[in-house]
Amino acid sequence: MPYAIAIETPGPATGFRRVAIDMPAPGPGEILIRQTAVGLNFIDVYFRTGAYPWPVARDLITGSEGAGVIEAVGDGVSLRPGMRVAYTTPNGAYASHRVLAAAQAVVLPDTISDETAAAVMLKGLTAHYLLHHSYPVKPGDCVLFHAAAGGVGLIAGQWLRALGARAIGTAGGPAKCALAAAHGYDAVIDYRSADFVAEVQRLTDGAGVAAVYDSVGADTVMRSLDVLERFGTLVCFGQSSGPAQDFRIGDLARGSLRLTRPTLFHHTVRPGWLQQAADDLFGMIASGKIRVEIGQRFALDDVAKAHEALEGRQTTGSTVLVP
């Protein structure tokens, strides 16, 4: 029977529960997907806890990326039942079946498995816009990427190498540092045992970096400013440690710095962007330039355990939930 994993009101992961749902029916321009794999991301935590506004009054179905097989299509849809597709949207993925606008789905090539797609749609497309739009990386650029052993970080490290950049990463503990180093980073700083500001200054002979990609937030943002070169760019795309409450616009004056706070779903609604970016991502994977690391798998029913592991920084790479 179709089911979803919902949370009644914002709160801890223990609030997740399985609920039966009616088999959804696609309307005009929509498709019905039987899901085979669902990705786990920190944005799911932000919605679950209420850090991001809820789109419903109660019983939110979180989850922001997934893959599966089309079972039915609505009027005006060129996709066909039986096609494998993947998508990324703000919520709704924690379910066995879901209806989705056909325009939000991309058809998977034979070279990309359902699990790989579910592991990379949000994370890989995030890496794409970060490195090509938020701060467009040029050959020879030196940049810093926080959480280098996470799902986005491992993809970004490999993409940065392919772009000809020098990538410095941060990660927590020797194992995560070694994992990041094996995925394109020229140097990885263990933030648990070293001061990343001092290490970046040492690694760059005091010059600093052209850009910092920061999804950590409160614990890192102010010190990320300290490692930017003049006219450097701080890209804040998450807040896993909480929002950076102490930041002031005047803090950018120290080096005529730039700040951007991008969001993936502002990119996906740009005409043509989703398909082109997905084609670029799948091409990088098919060529072997990007290896996708699925560090852990959980049954969808065990999503509470998955959230606790993610929040406890006990995961590496991507996490896949299996309905």
N, C-alpha and C positions, 0 to 999 in steps of 0.2 A: 504494500500500500504506500502511496506517496506520503512523505513526511518532511518536516523541517525541524531545525533546531532554533528555538526562539528564546529570548530573554524578556521577561514581563516588564521590568523597569530597570533603569540604569543601576549597575552594581557589579559585584564580584563575579568571577567566572562560574562560581557554584550556582548561579541563578539560571544557567542554561537548562532547558528541558526539551525533550522530544515531543512534538505535537503532530497529530495526523492532519493532513490537508486534503482537500478535494483535488482531483487531477485538474490542473489548470488547462484552460483552452485558449489557444492563441487567437487574438483578434486581427484586424487588418494591419499588415506590416509587421506582424509578430511571429515568433517561432516558439515551439515547446521543446525544451531540451531535457533529455534524461541524463542526469549528470553522472559522470564516472570519476571525476576528481575535482577537488576544491582546494584552492590555495589559502594559506593563512598569512595575514599581514598585520602590522601594528595599527593600521587604520581600523581594523576590526575591534581592537582593544579600545581605541578612542571612541568609537560609537558605543560599544558595550558599556563603558563607564560613564557616558554622558559628556565626555570631553568635547565631542562633536555633537551638534544638535540632532535630536532624533527626528526622522521624517514621519513617524507615527506616534500616537499617544502611548501605546503599550504593545507588548509582544513583537518586538523588533527581530527580524531575521537578518542577522549580520552576514558578513562574507563578501569579499570584493573581487574575486576572480575564480573562474572555473572552466571546465571543459566537459564535453559530452557529445551525445548523438541527437540529432534532430528527430523528433517523433511525429510532429505535425507542424503545419505552417498555415498562416492566415492568408487572407486575400492580398494580392499585390506583392507577394514575396517570391523572389526568383530562386532562393535556396530550396533544397528538396529534402524530404525525410531520408534518413540514412547518412546524411553528411555529418562528418565530425567538425565541430566548431569549438571556439574558445572565446572568452570575453573578459572584460573587467568593468565593473560598475561599483558604485559606492556601497551597496548592500544587497541582500537577497540570495547570496550564494549557498548558505548553509541549508541545503534542501536536496532531496532526491530528484525532484523535477522542478523546473521553473520556466516561466514565460519571459521572453526577452524581445525587445525590438530587434528586428533582423539587422538593422543598421549598426547595432552595437556588437555584432558577432563577426568573427573572421573565420574563414574556412581553413582547416588545418591541412598542411601538406603531408604527404606520406612519411616524410622525414622527421616529423614531430609527433611524439606520443601524447596521449591525453594527459598523463601525469606531468610530462615536461611542460606542456602548454599551461596547465593549471599552476605550475610552479613559477612561470615566467611572465604571464600576461601583465600583471600589475608591476612586478619588480623589473622585468626587462624593459617594458615601455617607460617606466620611471627612469631607468638608466639612460634610455634613449633621449628623453627630453632634457634630462640634466646635462648631458654631455654635448648635445647638439643645439640646445636652445637657451637654457638658463645661464650657462656659461659655455659657449661653443669652444671646445677644446681644439687647440692647434698643435701640430707637431712641435715638440720641444718644450711645450708648457710643463710646468711643475705644479701639481695640485695635491691637496690633502683631502682624503675621503675618510670620514668617521664611520665606525661600525663596518669596517672593511670585510669582516667575516660573516656578515649577514647576507640575506638573500639578494638585496640590491647591491651591496658592496662587492660580492664575489663576481657578479655580472659586470659591474662597473670597472673593476680592476682589469678584467680581460679586454673590455672594450677600450679602456684607456691605453693599454699596450698596443692594441691594433691601430689606434689613432696616432701613435708615435709620441705620447706624452710620458712624462716621468711621474709616476703615481706613488704617493706616500699614504699609507693607511694607518688607522689606529684600531686596536682590538684588545680584548681583555683576556690575558693569559697566554702562555706559550703555545698551546694547541691551536687556539684561534689565530694567533699571529702566523703560525706555520701554514695554516690553511689559506690565509689571505695571501701570503707570499707565494704560494703555489698557484695563485690565480691572478697573476699579472702585476702585483705591486712590487716596486723596486725596493721599498723599505716598509716595514711595518713596526709601529711603536706600540709596546704593551703599556696601555694607560694605567694599569694596576701597579706597575713597578717603575715607571719613568714619567717625567714631565713632558707632555707632548709638545708644548711650546718650545722648551729648550732643545728638544730633539729635532724639531723641524728647523729651528735656527741653525743648529749644527749641520744638519744634512744639506742645507741650502747655503752654507757659508754666510748666514745672516741676511740673505736676500729675501727670504720669505717665499710664499707661493702665490700663483696667479689667482687661484680660487680655492675655497674650502666648501665641500659639500657636507652639510651638517644636518643629520636627522635626529640628533640626540637632544638638543635643546638646552634646557637649564644648566646642565653640567658642563657644557662646552662652548656655548655661543660667544660669551664675552672673551674667552681665551682664543677662540678661533680668529677673532679680530686681530689678535696680537701676532699672528703668523702670516697675515696677508701683506703682500708687497703693495707699494703705492698704486692706486687705481685698481686694486684687487677686488674680487667679487666674493661675497659671502652668500651661498645658496642654502637657505634654511628650508628643508622639505619634510620636517617631522619634529616630534618632541617626545621621544621615548622616555626622557627623564623629567618631563614636565615643560611648561612654557618658560621662555626666558624673560622673566618679569623685570630684570634690572636693565634691560637694553633701552637706550635712548638714541634718537636720531643723531644727536650730536656726537655719539661715539664713532660715527663714520668719518668725522672730520679729521681724525688722526692721520689719514692717508688718502683723502678723497676717495673713500671706499664706496663700493656699490653693494646693495642688499636686495635680494629677491626672495619672495616666498611663493614658489610655484605649486600648483596642484595638477595632478595627472588629468583629472576629469575636465579641466579647462582645455587641455590639449585634445582629448579624444573627441570633443564636439567640433573641432575645426574640420571643415570639409576636406576629405581625403587623407587626413593625418593618420587616422587609426590604421587603415589598410597599408599605407606606405611604411609607417613605423613598424608594424607587425611583419611586413615583408623583409624589412632591414634586419629585424631581430631574428626571424627564422632563418634568414640567409647566413647570419653570423654563426648560428648554432649548427646549421647543416655543413658549413665550411670547416667546423672544428675550432674556429677562433674563439668561440664561447662554449665552455662546458657548463652544463647545468647541474648543480649539486643539490640533490634532495637529501637533506641531512636527517630527516625523520618523517615518519608516517604515523598517522593516528586514524582510527575509525572516526567517522563524523560524529557518532554518538559520544566519543571521548573528547569533544572539542574543549570542554572545560580544562582537561589536563593539558591540552595543547596550548591554550591561552596562558596557563600558569607557567609552563615551560618557557614560552616566549617572553613573558614579563620578567621571569627570573633569569633571563639571559643564559638559558640552558640549551638554546638551539644554535645550530650553524646552518648556513645556506638556507634553502627553502624548506618549508614544511607543507606536506600534502595531507589533506583529509579525504578519506575514502568513504563515500556513502554506502 
